[in-house]
Amino acid sequence: MEIDVLVLPDARHDGLAEQIGEALAERGVSTARVSDDTSFSGSRVLVALGRPDPAHLKAATEAGLAVLPALVEDGWLAGDIADRARRIADAVDALLIIGQSLQRTSDEAVARASADIRDCLDAPDDSGTPLVRICEALSLAIQWGAPIYNRGDVESCAMIYRDTAHAVRAYIEREVAHGGGQLLDAIDHELETVDATLAELGPDRWDEQAWTLRHTFDRILIARRTAKALQAIDDLFGGLVRAGRRPNASLVYDIISVSISHGAPIYNSGSPVGCAQIYLGTAAGLLRLLGAEAHADEGQTEPLSRELLTPLVAAGGRRLESDADGLAWSLRRAFDRLVEAAARERTWEHDS
């Protein structure tokens, strides 16, 4: 039977060792005292009372046990023997919780995660564009890595992310040979840059490695979401042009609502640039749809749209480079004013 907690007393603290055993037994934790023939294998915590034999401490640490040194003279163990036993039992509880959360992911699980990600990249050619395939692989890596990281195994998470980055670069190399295009080149450059960063960090800084890779994956995934949103906005305006639609209050309201539904989540995901691109594309599309000259049957929303959006679109390219966050908020405030105006005018249209 495996014992959760081993207690290593010196001769002066037999009574305290007994009390600790009783306190832990009440919590459902099995304990045993260390003797010369004790096996540390399978146990999780060693409580070392007084000044224990260093050989026992060495054996426990080599077996992976958490060691709780408890010099009875220490201030945190002041009080009578029952108080001391309770405080030590509380500390042991905390170590057991931490130890449970820091369970090492098996090498087989890490290998299985990496194999799943490679299989995703090597799926049949008709399963999606290269960008879709790459983003699916990155999402799969996060699905594997994030829970492992949250269990405390930072090293295994970093290894999965690192293997994923290498697999994606190898996939891009194969695709570029078939004319992969600028987008794949950009992703490859991003991963090449992060590879250099990892080399600078060194082999043992697992937490920094894991987060460096995760932020890179997130940027690539957000870029794909931005590209999809921009395509959706372009398709919306293309359909309106083909249908010969001229904007009115209701149409302005609906177009801006669609744009915000795309842009706001991307901003909240950490990409002001992506949000600004979506809002800027929407504003430019609205101005094209409106035309430079007012029409006789226009309401209040159309001229207000020209007034608010024209200077923002004119400065949009420069501000996108220098102040994407400010541009996103300037456009959003203009959109909010237009939505408010369009909502009032749309109500009047419906009532008339």
Buried (B, 14 or more C-beta within 10 A) or exposed (E): EEBBBBBBBBEEBEEBBBBBBEBBEEEEBBBBBBEEEBEBEEBBBBBBBBEBEEEBBEBBEEBEBBBBBBEBEEEEBEEEBEEBBBBBBEBBBEBBEEBEEEEBBEEEBBEEBBEBBBEBBEEEEEEBEBBEBBBBBBBBBBEBBBEBBEBBBBBBBBBBBBBBBBBBBEBBEEBBEEEBEEBBEEBBEBBEEBBEEBEEBEEEBBEBBBBBBBEBBBBBBBBBBBBBBBEBBEEBBEEBEEEEEEBBBBBBBBBBEBBBEBBBBBBEBEBBBBBBBBBBBBBBBBBEBBEEEEEEEBBEBBEBBBEBBBEBBEBBEEBBEEBBEEBBBBBBEBBEBBBEBBBBBBEEEEEE
